[in-house]
């Protein structure tokens, strides 16, 4: 599947990460945020924010396999938080807009996101609606030619710096899977309040916010696609988000193992290097094998997306496996670093903290298992896949 052009994109992004991200990680971790507008402007100028987005909006118009190469290459970053913030912008807040938005919306919101002149965030989760997306309570009620939005969103990555939000809100009173819509919401609109930024266990360099909406008025033309289709559109976006988690983890985990090999080769205990112990080098070999298996699973899903097939099952499996394997790799490697692994500024310690989110965000492990079981027909009344669990390209 991969060509020299794919390789060039991956190498180019790796150089960008080494030059523009890694030298600043420690500073951004301490600050609790990174300068998103500054970094995204550089990424947009280099073409990294619209690889698989339409050329009419400034994107490169390439297929998803090229985006997947970029996602993998973000694993060269020395933290999880900055890649996550980039992923929210490119693979979580903008796919539905690129796929279903009007030409006017794409011009006003997608084109600036691709150029890096505007930062995007995704507004789905609420304090009472994380894994159960259909339980959101935020409303957007019609009032003439406008929507009036009330409610709030929680755990919003990029929320404190974002220029606009891809907002999921209830726009009707019907069944909860058919009464929701996605709306482009400018964050400087009157009534939008960033209540606070959140103090997190990991992903420290990414600003994460709690946001309130108090009679926020936006034009109804800011609706993405059709009213009432928001849940379906968001389920489509989730597939890209979940596969993003798996792809981004691959190089990140491989680098953790490489660092652990280097450290344990030099670290001495009982007269020999820690790496010389069979239990250590065998375990690292097992973990590396698991990473390669995840890579194969993830790229099978990429191939299905490129061919327009339903990749929901494999995306869910890849997300489930990635979250668990990240925890396993970070915990196993930290153990072999001994006391040094328990230090706050150790790279493995940071990975240990950052990686815990991946079994929670974007659909918890239990949600992934539920989706897989639905598609297996092993849950009562779920012999067939849910109608919203479809491939984005196939839905066009």
N, C-alpha and C positions, 0 to 999 in steps of 0.2 A: 504493500500500500504506500510506503514512504518513498519519496523521491529526493533528489538533491535539493529541490526547492524547500521541501519539508526540513531537511537538515540545516539549510541556511537560516530559516526562521528560528529554529531552536538555538543555533549557535549565536545568532544575533541577540536574542533575548538573554541568553546566558551572559554575554558580555555586558549587556545593559544592567542586569542584576548585580554583577560584580562591580560595576562602575557607579551606579546610581542608588542602589539599595543597601547592599551589605556594609559599606563603610559607615552608614548612619544608623544601623539597627540598634546599637546600644543606646544612643541618644534618644531615638524614638521610643524604645521600650521604657526608658525612664520617664519620658514625657507623657506616656499614655496615649500617644497619637503620632501620626506622621503627616507631613504637609501634602495632603491628597491633591490639591489643585496644582501644586508645583510638580509633583511626580507624574500625575496623569497628563499634564500638558506635554511633558517630555515623552511619555509613552504614546500619546496621540500623534505627536509629530513624527515618531518613528514607525507608526502604522500598527502598533500592537493592540489597540483597543477596538479594532473593527475587522479583524482577520476574516471572519465568516459573515460579516454584515454586508448589506447591499452597497454596491459602488455608488448608487444614486445619493447615498448619505455620507459618502466619504470612506466607506469600508473597502476592503480588498476583494470581496465577493468570492472568497475561496470556500471550499467545502469544509465540513466540520473536522476532518482529519488534520487540517492545518491548525485549527484552534486547539485540538488535542495536543499537538506537539508543543504549542505555546504553554498550555497548562502544565504539562510535564516539566518544561524548562523552568517554571517558577519554583520548582523544588530545589533549585540552586540557591534560593534565598535562605539566609541564616535565621529565619523565624517563620512562623506560620501566619502571623497576623497581617503582614503587608500583602502576601499573595491572596489571602482570604478577601481583603478589601478590594483588590483588583478583580477577583473572581465575582464578587457581588456586582461590581460595575459591568463586567463584560458578559457573564453567564447566568446571572440571577435576576437582575433588575431590567435588562434590556431585551432579552429574547422575544418576549411576547409583543413588545412594541415593534420590533423589527419584523415580526411575522404577521401581526394583525392590525397594527396601527395605520391610521390614515396618512396620506402623504404630508399633510400639514403637521401632524404630530411628529412624524419622523424628522421633518425639517426643524421643528422647534425643540425637540428633546433628544432624539437619537443622534442626529448629526453633531451637536455639541458634545455628546457623550463619547462619540467615536473620535472626535478631534481632541478630547481631553480638556476642553474648556468648561465643561460642566461635569460635576460629580453626581452619580446616581446612587440611590439606596433602594432597598426593597422593604415595603411595609406590609408584612403579613402577620407575624407573631404578636400576640397580646398576652397579658398576664394570665388570662384564663383560657387561652387558645394558642398552644404551641404545637404539639403533635396533632391535635384535633383542629385542623385548619377551618373546617366548616363551622366551628363554634365561635368564630370571631363576632364581635359585637359592634365594631365601628360601622357607622351608617353614612351613606351619601344619599340624601333625599332630594328629589327633583323640586326645583323652585323656579318656574319659568324656564329660562335658557341655561340655568345653572344647576350644579349640585351643591348642597350644603352639607358639609362633613362634620360629624361629631364622634368623639371616641378617643382612642389612643393606641399606640403601638409600643412594643417592648423589644429589647435586644436588637436594635436596629444598627447594623454595621454601616459605617460611614454617616450615621445619622446626624452627628454634630457638624459635619462639614458639607453635607450633600446640598446640591442645588435643586434637585427634584427627586421625588419618590414615586416608585411604581406601587401604588396603593391598592390593596384589596379591601373592599368595603361592601356592606350589604346595601344593595340598591332596590330591593323589593321585599315582599313579605312571603314569597312562595317557598317551595322546598329549599332547604339550606344548601343544596348543591347546585341550585339553579337561580338563586337570588343574589348572586355576588357579581361584582364587576371590577375590572382593573382600570385605574384612573391615573393619569400623569398629574402629580401634585407638586407645583413649585413650592419649595420649602420656605420661601420668604413671604408667602401669602399671609395676610392678616388672620390671626387665630391659630397659626401653627406655632407651638412652643416646644423647644427642646428643654424638657424638664430637668434632665440631669444626664451626665455621662456616667457609665457604670464601671465599677471597680471589679475587674474579672480575675479569675484564677490564672488564666493564660491569655494568649492573643493580646498581649499588653500594648503593642504598638498600634492597634486598631481602635479607633474611637467607636464606642457602642453606646447608643442613646435610648432613653425613654422619651417618647414624644406624645404630646396631647393635641387634639383638634377641638376647637371651640367655635362653632358656626363658621367654619372655613368655607368660603365660597369660590368655586372654580367653574369655568364654562363647561357645559355638557359635551362640547366638542373635544375635551380632554379625555374622554372615554376611549379606552383601547378596544378596538373591535366592537363586538355586539354586547349590549347590556344583558346581564344575566349569565354571560359566558365566562366570568372571571375565575370561577373555581376550576373550570376545564383548562383555561389558559395557564393558570398557576400550576396545575398538575403537570402540564407540558414543561413549564420552566423548571419544575422540580427535577425532572429527569436529567436536564443538563447540569443542574446544581449537584445532584448526587453523583453523576459521573465525574464532574469536576473534582469532588472530594477524592475519588479513587485515583484519578490521573495525577493530581497534584502531590499525592502521598508517595508516589513511586521513587522518584529521585531523592526526595527528602529522606526516606527510610534507608535507601542505599548509602547515602552520605553519612548517616548516623552509624551504619555498620562499618564503613571505611574509617571513620574517626575512632571508633571503638577498637578496631583492629590495630590501628597505629598506636593508640594509647596502651592497650594491653600488651602489645609487643615490647614496649619500653618499661612498663610497670613490673617490678619484681616482687615476688612473694615466695617465701620458702626456697630461695636460691635459684629460682627460674622465673621466666616471664609468665604473666598470667595467661597469655595467649597459648602457651605451651600445654596448658591443661586441656585434655581432650574434651571435657565437659564444656569448655568455653568455645573452642574452635568448631566443635560439632554443632553447638547451639547456633552460632552465627551462620553456619552453613545452612541449617534448617530454616532460619529466618530469611536468608537471601533466596532460598528456594520458594518460600511462600510469597515473597515479593514478585518473583518472576511469574508465579501462577496468577497473582492479582493483575499483573500487566497483561497477560494473555486474555483474561476475562474482560478487562477494561477495553482492550483494543478490539475484541470481538463486538462489544457494544458500540464502539466508535464505527466499526465497519457497517453495522446494521443501520445506524443513524445515517451514514453517508448514502446507503442504498435505499433509504426511505422505509425501512422496516420497523416494526414495533420492538423497541429496545427496553421497554419498561422492566421486564423481568431481569435482564442482565444488569441494567443500571442499579436496580435495587440490591441485587446480589453483590455487585462491586462496592456499593456504598457500605453495606453491612460488613463485608470482609475488610474493607479499608479501615473503617473505624476501629474494629477489633485488632487488626494487625498493627496499626499505629500504636495502640496501647501496649501490645505485646513487644514490639521492637523497642520502643522507648523505655519500657520497664526493664527488659532484658539487658539492653545496653547500659542503662544507668547502674544496674547491679554490678557490672564488670568494671565500672569506673570507681567503685567503692565510695569512700568519703568525698572524693572530688565530684562525683556525680550528684551529690546532695547539695552542692553549692548553687546558689541562685543564678549566677552568671555563667554556669556551665552550659554549653550548647545542647547537651543531652537533657539536662534539667529543664531547659526551655522547651524542648520538644515534648518532654513528658507532660508539662503543663498545657502546652498548646494543643496537643493531639487529643486531649480528653474531650474536646468539643465535638470532634468528628463523629462520635457515636450518639450525639444529641442533636446538633444543628442540622437543618435540612431534612429532618425526619429521623427520629430516634431509631435505634436498632430494632426495637419492638415494632415500629411502623413498617420498617423494611421487611421484617419477617411476616407481618400481616399481609402485605402486598404480595409477597412470594407465595404465601399459602393460598390467597385468593386465586392466583393464577394457576396454582396446582389443583384447585378445586377441592381443597381440604377443609375449608371453613363452611359452616352451615349457610346455605343460600348463596354461595359464591362460586358456583361451578364454572362460571365464565368470568373473564377479566372485567373489571369495572369499566364503563364506557369512557371515563375520563383518562384512563391509563393508556394513552396512545402515543405514538411517535410524533414528535413535532412536525417533521417534514411530511409525513403521511397525512397530516391534518390540513395541510395547505390546500 
